[in-house]
Structures are given as C-alpha cells and as structure tokens.
C-alpha cells in the first residue's frame, strides 16, 4: 500500500502543479499559439488529461465513457495509432472547448483516476500511471516555456510572475575537467523510473578529453556577438549559416536593445542583461558557432554523462554534439506507447541536464532530451569541451 499511496500522492501533486503554473494567466493567454512549436496552455492541460483518460481509464474501467469524443480528437498529439487528431498548427484555433470546460475535464479524469488507484493495484496500472505522471511533468516544462514565448512575443512584454528565478549567477571563470581515455558504461541502471530511450547499458570508448565545469555566461556570449560572430560564416555549419541569414538572427532569443543597452525578457519581465547568468535560449547552430569561435567544441552526450558528477548541472538544457539515435538493442514499447520516443530518432540533437523549468525529480544523469537544431525557445545553454592528445 505504501507504493500505491506514494503513486497517488505524486499523481495529485503533479495534477495540481500544472494548474498552479497557469494561475498567473488571464483567460486570453490560454489560447495563443504564436508558432507551430508553441502550444496554447489550454491544450497542454487538455492533452495531459487525455493521456490519463485514453491510456488508463479507457483500459481499466469497464464500460468507461469518455468525457467527450471531441476532446479525444483535439487533445491527441501525435499518436497516429490511436486515432485522428487536430493538426499541430491548428491548436491555436481551438476557441472551443473553453478554458472552463478543460478544467472540468481535468477534474473529471483526476477524480476517476484517484478512485481507480484506490480500488486497483495491478502492476501494469501502476506503471502506466507513473508514465503518465512523468509525461505531465514533461508538459509542465513545455507549458512554462510556451507561456514565456507567448508573453515574451507580446508587444507589451508582460510579466508572468515573480516566483521563478531563471538566471542563476556564475561567479567564476570556467576551468576544464580532464577525463581519461577509456571504455565507459552508458545508460540507465537500477529500477527507478526512466524512459525507454535511456535503456540498454552499453560500453563506449572515449578519447581523453576535457569538459568545462560551468556553463557559458551572457558576458562570454556578448563578446562573441561584439566580435562579429553572427557575421562570420566560417564559424557556422552551412545549414546554420542559412538559418542565420534567412531569419536575420543577431542575438539569442529574448535579447532586446534598449537605448543601446542589452536587456533580456524573463518570466519576471524585461530586465537588464545579467552578464553573470548562463546564456540561454540558444539553438544548436549558435552553440556550435560559439564553440568554434572559442577554439573548443560541444561535448558528446556520452562525454557529458561520464563527466556530469564532477560539475553542477540543471540550470540549462545543454546541447551536445550527439545525434538522437537508439542505443544498441533498443526496442520500442508495444502499442501506442511505442510512439513516445522511438519515432523521433531522426534529424535531432541530444540535450542533457535539465533546466530551471524542469520539474523537481524529473531529470537524471541518463535523461536524453532532444530537439531540432534550430529550436531555442527552451532554456538551452552551452557547455564547452576539448579533445586532448593521448
């Protein structure tokens, strides 16, 4: 019963936290979708609820009747094997269902699932609830970063709230930590929760290398800008240079010049740029170019995992030089859950570490986040590395 009680508490806390993240919003904020990568807050609340309903309540409650067949359509994300869905670009067109109806949906599903957990304790049920909890935690991070994008691209640059400190201070120059050449084990060990893309402990050979003990700061990145980093094509991948030219990129997302002084839009509103904070909202293209400018490189995800115990991490998702690929022996989960990770293993880069938007206890040293190289609306940052001669 202790396991069930802990799972039930975690479920209730997770559901509550998602709604707390929306407490500072006005009704109009819930429905905005500025770009395809940003989903309206209302959609996140509905989708995480749909996940519990579709994968658990429908399966474990005999004769369960969905709250709304329309909701099953509009809140499916990318699960092709489950049924039709609203195209991702159209999530911002959902003026209906209303915000209040979505909260009614959440209350309905939450109540039903609590009752189910009080009555049934099957291993499969518990496993699915645990996955659902972590799925909602992922969306809590997306919810917060999407809210920032929505407010940060409003011409008025309104403040979200004063409760989140997104810019920790780095008060020291970075130093390089040396890791010896060798064969190392990579992947998740133990029986605590992880995603299937972390499984398959395997060995990798790493040449001797060094990795920075701190993240790159705004001060360092400003030096890159002032030295013409965005105008020097020799620093960029061809694809990255095309991206810079096409979109006229000259600085990180959320940087603004006010009276010739750089400011940064934060969740607390527009503030003077803190030079001691780690740079954030950086694409892989920009991270690579900065590393080239410094005469260094980005670490691979394996180098990061082996070295992570020797430095602090968790303030920024850290771009790595690794493509998002399956580990040896990787097998997808059966059924629709197999669509969760495996089908995205193409044309994406791995990020490690977590960020200030990542919920507590949702990341770990083996966690593999992944995004397309041009994306930067997440709290992404830079850690540098260097290959050493043997």
N, C-alpha and C positions, 0 to 999 in steps of 0.2 A: 504493500500500500504506500510505502514511502516514495517509491518511484512514481506511482500514479499521482500522488499529492504534489510532488515536485514538478511533474509534467503539467499538471493542471494549473499550478501557480505560475509557471513560466508562460503558459498559453494566455492566461488572464492578463498578466503584466505586459506581454507583447501586444495584445489587442489594445490595451489601454494606452500604451506608449505611442502607437500610431496616431491615435486621436489627440493625444497631447501635442504632437508635432504640428497638428493643424489648428490648435487653439488660438494662435495669433492671426489666423487668416480671416478675411472677410469672405462672404459668400461668393463674390465675383472672382476671388482668387482661385477658387476650386476648379474652375472650368477652362482655364487658359492653357493653350498648347502652342508656344511660340515657334518651336521647331519639332521635327519628327522625333528627335531623341528625348525630348522632354514630354512627359505625360502629365495631364492635369491631376492635381491632388485627389480630386473626386474619383478618378479612375484607379489610382493606386489603392484607395480604401475599398473600392468595389472588387478589384482584381484579387487582392489578398483574401478577401472574404469568399469569393468564387472558388479559390483554390481549396479552402477547407470544405466547402459545400460539395464540390464536384469530386474531389479525390477521397473524401471521408464520409460525409453524411449520406450521399447517394449510395455508397457502397455498403455501409454498416447499419443503416436504419431501414428495415423492411418497409416498403411502401412509401418511402420518403418522397414528398412532393417539393420540387424546387420552389424557392421563394418567388421566382419569376423566370419563365423561359427566355424572356428578353434579356434579363441580366446574364444568363448563361451565354448569350450571344455577344453582348457588348463588353463583358469583362474577361473573356478568354483572351490571352495574349498571343501566344504562338503555338498552341497545342493543336496542330493540324489533325491529329488522330482522334481528338475529342469531338470536333465539330466546327461549324462555321464561326467566324469571328469578324468583328469590326476591323477594317484595315487600320494599321497603326497610325497613319497620318490623319485619320478621321476621329481620333479620340477627343480632340478639341471641339468637335461638332456636337458632342453629347450634352446639349442643354437639358435633355431628359435622359435618364431619370434625374430627378432633382437631388440636391445635396441631402435634404432631409430623408428622402427615400433610400438613399445609400446608407445613411446611418441606421435607418430601420432594418435594412438588410443585414448590416453588421450585427445589430442586437439580436436579430432572429437566429443567425448562424452561430453566434457566440453562445447563446443560451442553449441551443440544441447540442452543440459540441460539448459543453460543460456537462450536461445531463448524460450524454453518451459516455464520457470518460468516467463518470460516477458509477455507471452501470456495467461497463465492459472494460476488460483489461487485456485484451488479446495483444500479443507481441506485434503483429502487423499493424494494428490500430495505433499503438504507441509509436511505432516507427514513422508512420505517416504523419501523425500529429507533430512529431519532432521536426520532420522535414518541413511541414507547414509553418512552424514557428520560425525556423531559420529562413524560409522563403519570405516571410513577412518582415523579418529583420533586414534582409536584403532590400526590400522595398522601402523600409524606413530610411535607409541611406539614400536611395533614389528619390524618395519623397522630399527629403531635406535639400538635396542638390537641385532638384527640379523647382522647388519653391524659390531657392536662391536665383535660379535662372529667370523664373517668371518675374520676380520683383526686381532683379538686377538689370532686366531689359525693359522695365517700365521707365518711361522718360523721367518720372519723378524720383526714381531710385529710392523707394520707400524702405524703411527698416522692417526687418522680420520681427526680431525681439532682442533683448539684451542678455539672454541667458546663455548663449553659446559663445565661447572664446575660440575662434577659428585660427588665430595666429599666435601660436606659442613662440617664445623667444629663444633664439640660439645665440649664446653669449661667447662662443669660442670659434676659433678657426678650425676647420676640419683637419683631421690627420688620417693617414691611410693605415689601415689594419692589414697586416700581411697574413695570408693563408697559404700554407704549404701545398705543394703539389701532392696529389694522391687520389685514391679511389674512395668515394664517399657514397653513403646511402641517402637517397632522396625519397620523399613520400611520407604519407601519414602512417603513424604507428599507434597501436593502442586501440581501445574500444570506445573512446568518446566520439562525439559526432564529427563527421567530415562529409564532404561531397565526393561523388564517385570519381571526379577528375583528380583528386588527391591520392587515390588508392593505387596500389601496385608499387610497393617499396622496391627500388631498383638501384643499381650502382651506376655512378657516372665518374669519369676521370676528369679531374680539373688540373690545369696547369697552375703553377704558382701565380698568385695574383694578390692585389691589394684592393681594399674597398674603403670608402670614406666612412668615418664614424658619425658624421652628421649630414643632414640634407643641405642642398644648395639654398642659399638665402636670397631674399629680394635684392640685397645690396650687390651680390655677385651677379645676379641676372641683369640688374640695371647696368652694370659695367659692360656686359655682353651687348646690350642694346646700344649703349653710347659708343661702343667700338664698331658699330655698323653690322652687328651680327645678322640682322634681318635683311641686309642689303648684299651680303657676301654669299654668292651662290656656291662657292667652293666648300662651304660648311654643311650643305644640305644634301640629303638624298634628292634625286631628280623629282620624285613624286612629292616630296616635302616642299621643294622649291616651287613646283607648280601650284601647290596649295597656298603657299605664302603669296605668290603673285596673283592668283585668281581671287583670293579673299582679302587681299591687301592687309595681311597680318603684320603688325609692327610691334606688338607687345602682348603680354599674357591677357587672357580674358579677365574682365572686371577692372583693368587698369584704366584710369582716366587722367588726363592732364587738366588741372585747374590752375589758371594763372601761371602756366609753365611749370607747375609742380605736380609730380605724380601722386595721385590718390588711388585708393582701391575700394571698390564696393564690397562690403562684407555683410554678413547677416545682421550686423548692428548698424548698417547704413554706410554711406560714403565717408571714408576716413583717410587721413594722410597715410601714404605708403609706409609701412613699418619695415625698415631696412633689415632688421634683425630677424624677421619672420621667415620661415621657409617659403620659397616661391611655390605658387600653386596655380591650378587651372592651366596646366601646360600640356600640350599634345606630345605624343612620342616624337614627332618630327622636330619640335622645338627642343626637347630633351636631348635628342641626338646631336642637333646642331650646336647646342651649348657645350656638350661634351667634346665635340670636335674642336671648338674654339679653345677649350681648356687643355687640349692635348691629351685628353683622357677618353673614357668610353663609359657606357652603361654596363652594369653587371648583368650576367645571365641570371635567370631565375634560380638556377642551381647554386651559383656562387652566392646569391643573396641568402638562400635557405641555409647553407652551411655556415655563413658568417653571422647570421642575424642575432645570435646570442651574445655577440660582442659589441653591439650598439643598440641604442634605443630606436624604436620604430613605432608607428601607429598614428602619426600626425598627418601623413600624406600617403596616398597610394603611390608606389614607386615604380616607374616604368622600368622594365628590364629589356634586354636585347633578345629575349626568347620569344619565338612564335608560340602561340597557344596550340599545342599538339597533345595527343593522348600519350600517356605513359605506356611503357611496354605491358602488354597483356590487358590493356583497358577494355572493359566491357560495359556497355550501357545498361542502365536499369531496364527491366522488362516493361512493356506497355508505354503509356503516355509519359511516365516519369523519365523514360529514356530520352525525351526531347529536352530535358532540363539543361544539360551541359554539352553532350556529345556532338550535337548537330551544329554547334558554333565553332568547332575546331578548325577554322579556316580564316586566313586573312586578318588575324587579330594578334595583338601583343599581350603578353602576360604582365600583370602588375602585382606587386607583393606588398604586404604590410598593414593595410588598413588606413583609415583617416579619421579626422575629428568627427566625421559624420557617421562612422561605423558604430553600430550599437555595441554596447558592452558585451564581452564574451562571444562576439560573433566572428572574430578573426583568430588566427593561429599561425605558427611559422610555415605551415604547409599550404595555407589558403592560396588559391590561384584565381585572382580576378583577371578579367580580360576585356579589352576594348579595341576598337579600330584605331589606327594610329593618329587620325586627325582629331579625335574627340578630346575635349578638355573641360567639359562642364563639371566633371567630378573633381574632387580635391586631389589632383595628381601633382606629384613633385619629382625631384631629381636627386638620386644618389650616384656618385661617380665611382668608377673603378679603373683598374690599370693592370695590364698583363705584365708579369715580372719574368725576367730571364731566369732560367734554372741554374 
